[in-house]
Amino acid sequence: MFQLYAYRDCTLEGIVKRFHDEGVIYRPDKPKWKRTSVHNMLNDRTYIGEI
């Protein structure tokens, strides 16, 4: 996700579409990715390694 956003000029919607097309599951109980989930992960300090 981070590579797509930072280096491949993918939008949040583009990442969601790509994950859907590739069958990437968000969570077993909620398999579809949402734009807000991608946005939150990209902005979460834990995921980007600051914490």
Backbone bond lengths (Angstrom), bond angles and torsions (degrees), N, CA, C in turn:
res aa  C-N    CA-C-N  psi(-1)  N-CA   C-N-CA  omega(-1)  CA-C   N-CA-C  phi
1 M - - - 1.435 - - 1.527 110.43 -
2 F 1.330 116.63 -46.83 1.460 120.16 -177.77 1.523 111.23 -64.97
3 Q 1.322 116.81 -41.04 1.465 121.45 177.58 1.525 110.77 -62.05
4 L 1.327 116.47 -44.29 1.464 120.27 -179.80 1.522 110.99 -61.57
5 Y 1.315 116.37 -44.23 1.458 120.45 -176.63 1.529 111.88 -71.52
6 A 1.326 116.09 -42.91 1.459 119.82 -173.62 1.520 113.94 -82.23
7 Y 1.328 117.09 -38.82 1.461 119.39 -170.02 1.520 115.12 -114.80
8 R 1.302 118.05 -14.19 1.466 119.50 -178.18 1.523 112.23 -113.36
9 D 1.321 115.88 9.65 1.461 121.20 175.41 1.529 112.71 56.67
10 C 1.332 116.43 39.13 1.470 121.54 177.68 1.527 108.97 -87.78
11 T 1.301 116.41 140.07 1.463 121.25 174.10 1.527 108.32 -83.77
12 L 1.321 116.12 171.23 1.466 119.59 175.91 1.527 110.28 -59.62
13 E 1.327 115.78 -43.27 1.465 120.11 178.40 1.524 111.49 -64.03
14 G 1.331 116.14 -36.12 1.461 120.65 177.98 1.518 112.19 -64.71
15 I 1.323 116.22 -39.18 1.461 120.42 177.62 1.523 110.15 -66.27
16 V 1.334 117.04 -45.15 1.464 120.96 178.59 1.531 109.92 -58.79
17 K 1.320 117.48 -45.72 1.465 121.20 -179.75 1.527 110.96 -63.42
18 R 1.312 116.51 -44.61 1.461 120.23 -179.27 1.531 110.95 -62.75
19 F 1.333 117.12 -44.37 1.455 120.03 177.95 1.523 111.11 -61.52
20 H 1.325 116.42 -41.71 1.466 120.49 178.28 1.531 110.08 -62.62
21 D 1.316 116.73 -46.79 1.470 121.62 -179.31 1.530 112.08 -62.58
22 E 1.336 116.98 -34.39 1.462 121.22 -178.38 1.528 113.17 -89.92
23 G 1.340 116.58 -2.72 1.465 119.94 177.83 1.516 114.40 76.83
24 V 1.337 116.86 22.67 1.466 120.52 178.32 1.534 107.69 -75.08
25 I 1.326 115.56 125.29 1.464 120.93 -176.99 1.523 109.64 -95.16
26 Y 1.322 116.31 134.91 1.464 122.14 178.57 1.527 109.93 -71.74
27 R 1.312 116.37 -59.78 1.464 124.33 174.95 1.520 107.00 -146.69
28 P 1.326 117.84 151.66 1.465 118.98 -179.52 1.541 113.17 -56.10
29 D 1.328 116.57 -37.27 1.470 119.03 -179.23 1.532 112.48 -82.42
30 K 1.328 117.18 -16.70 1.472 122.75 177.45 1.518 107.75 -137.90
31 P 1.328 117.82 80.88 1.465 119.90 -172.81 1.530 115.69 -68.24
32 K 1.325 118.16 -24.68 1.463 119.93 -176.84 1.531 111.61 -85.99
33 W 1.321 114.37 136.93 1.460 121.04 174.73 1.522 109.27 -79.12
34 K 1.314 116.15 146.88 1.463 122.09 174.90 1.518 108.44 -120.99
35 R 1.308 114.42 153.81 1.468 120.75 -179.46 1.525 111.08 -56.15
36 T 1.325 117.29 -42.05 1.468 120.54 -178.92 1.525 111.70 -65.14
37 S 1.329 117.49 -34.33 1.468 120.38 178.02 1.521 110.46 -64.91
38 V 1.314 116.54 -44.13 1.467 120.96 178.64 1.532 109.42 -64.28
39 H 1.304 116.98 -45.57 1.467 121.43 179.29 1.520 110.91 -58.50
40 N 1.330 116.75 -47.02 1.463 120.43 -178.65 1.530 111.59 -63.21
41 M 1.322 117.30 -40.98 1.463 120.17 179.17 1.528 111.30 -65.97
42 L 1.309 117.03 -41.34 1.464 120.44 -179.38 1.524 112.10 -67.05
43 N 1.318 116.99 -23.30 1.463 120.92 -178.53 1.523 114.07 -104.70
44 D 1.313 117.46 -2.44 1.463 121.87 -178.53 1.524 109.14 -78.71
45 R 1.314 117.14 122.54 1.466 122.16 -176.48 1.522 112.00 -61.26
46 T 1.319 117.69 -28.75 1.466 120.51 178.38 1.517 110.64 -67.30
47 Y 1.333 117.56 -44.33 1.460 121.13 -178.89 1.529 112.88 -68.50
48 I 1.319 116.50 -29.05 1.471 117.86 -178.84 1.526 112.21 -91.81
49 G 1.334 116.97 3.79 1.450 121.51 171.33 1.513 116.63 87.31
50 E 1.300 118.96 14.56 1.459 120.97 178.59 1.534 112.28 -82.46
51 I 1.320 116.07 -21.23 1.472 120.00 -178.16 1.511 108.25 -117.36
